[in-house]
Amino acid sequence: MSYRGTKINPYVFDKSQIKFFAILIPLAIFMALPIVFIFSNAFKPFDELFAFPPRFFVQKPTWENFRDLFSVTGQAGIPVSRYLFNSIIVTATVVALSVLLSALAAFALSKMDFKLKNVIFQINTLALMFVSVAVTIPRYLVMEQLRVIDTIFAHILPLVAMPIGLFLIKQFLDQIPDELIEAAQIDGASDLYIFRRVVLPLIKPAIATVAILAFQLAWNNIETSSLYINDERLKTFAFYMSTLSSTSSNIVAGQGMAAAATLIMFIPNLIIFIFLQSQVMNTMAHSGIK
């Protein structure tokens, strides 16, 4: 039996919480410093970007870096907005397809009986061991055989299959009682209906987690633009940002635009994690990851 005054996390402020705040608040401030620096750096004028000693906080904020970024064009005369548009289309498509395919595959591996089910899951688990560099050549050969080199599909196909996404959702689905699925089958529900009306509402935390991972993978990816795309009009904003300083005719201006581009790349990651971070924690608790 626990009493109001002796709970670890009281409903109202209690002096026993001071020791936690004394540790967590300085730690939170320290961890937030890189985020503050990204925002501050993006609004620094040229003289502050190269000031010595370096300044952490901007003193005279300006939008000039952003104006310069969207006024310049790539080597082939492509506006920055085109790169940004490509990134948005590719990222949205990859997230949608990754979540859908991972959820469908996980549902089959967790709640259906068929031959080689365990073998397929073991192969997926084995795929977690390989980094993208290790499969660069085989992946390129597959892309060439599919004849998608220099097309928008070259950005999408290599990123759709997510072994970690299938693993997380499958582990989450294993926690759902089989009796719930069997009851729906007895009522005459089809597998697709069960997946859509019974399973999906129960695995929202896992879906949110996979959506975050897929978003970060696609939004920050420069590999597909480097390996599979020659047409400048099809390259992504992440790739353009990676070459911004080196291709700019003015190194100082290039650094300012790079700082602005870094902020643009960072903001979507920050927003999506803020809104979905509670779902991520829930998924990790149910997926056996410690």
C-alpha positions, 0 to 999 in steps of 0.5 A: 500500500502506498500513500500520497506522501511516499510515492516516487512520483507525487502528484504535486511538487515535493521536496524529495524531487529536488535531487532529481531536478538537480541532476536532470535539468543540467543534463537536459540543458547540456544535451540541448546545446547542439540543437541550440547551436544548429539554430544559432549557426544558421542565422549568423552573418558571415563575420560571426561564422568565421569569428575567432574565438568562435561564438556559440550564440548569434549576436546579429541574427540575419535571414541572409543565409536562407536568401542566398541558399534559395537564390543560388542554383546547382551546377546544372542550373537546377534551383534549390527548391527542386532538390527539396521537392525531390526529397519530400516526394521520395521521403513521403513515398519511402515512409508509406511503403516501408511502414505498409510492407513491414507491417504486412510482413510482420503480421504474416510472420507473427500470426500466420502459419506457413512453411519456412516462416522461421527461416524467413525471419532468421534471414531478416534478422541476419540482414540486420548485421550488414551495413549498406556499404557491404551490399553496395555492389550487389544492390547496384547490379540489382538496380541496373537489372531492374532498369531504374538507374537515373529514375525516381525509383532509384531513390525509393526501391533501395530504402523500402525494405527495412529489416529493423522495421519488420523486426520491431513490428513483429516483436510488438505483434508477438505480444498480442494474444492469438485468441484475439485473432482467432475470435475475429476469424471465427466471426468470419473476418478475412485476413485483410480485415483483421489486419486493418481493423484489429491489428493496426490499431494495436500496433500504432506505437511500432508503426510510429517508430518505423515511420521515424526510422524510415523518415530519417533514412530517406530524408538524410540519404545521399547514397542513392543520389551519388550511386544511381542518379546522374540527372541533376534534376532527380537528386535530393536536397541532402545530396545538394547540401553535402556538396554545397560548400565545395561547389560554391564559388564563394567559400564564405557564402558557401558556409553560410548557406550550408548552415542554413541548409543544415537547419532545414535538414534538421527541423523535420527530424526534430518535429517528427521525433517530438510528436512520436517519441512516446510511441518509440519508448512504448515500442522498445518496451514491447520489442525486447530491446534493452 
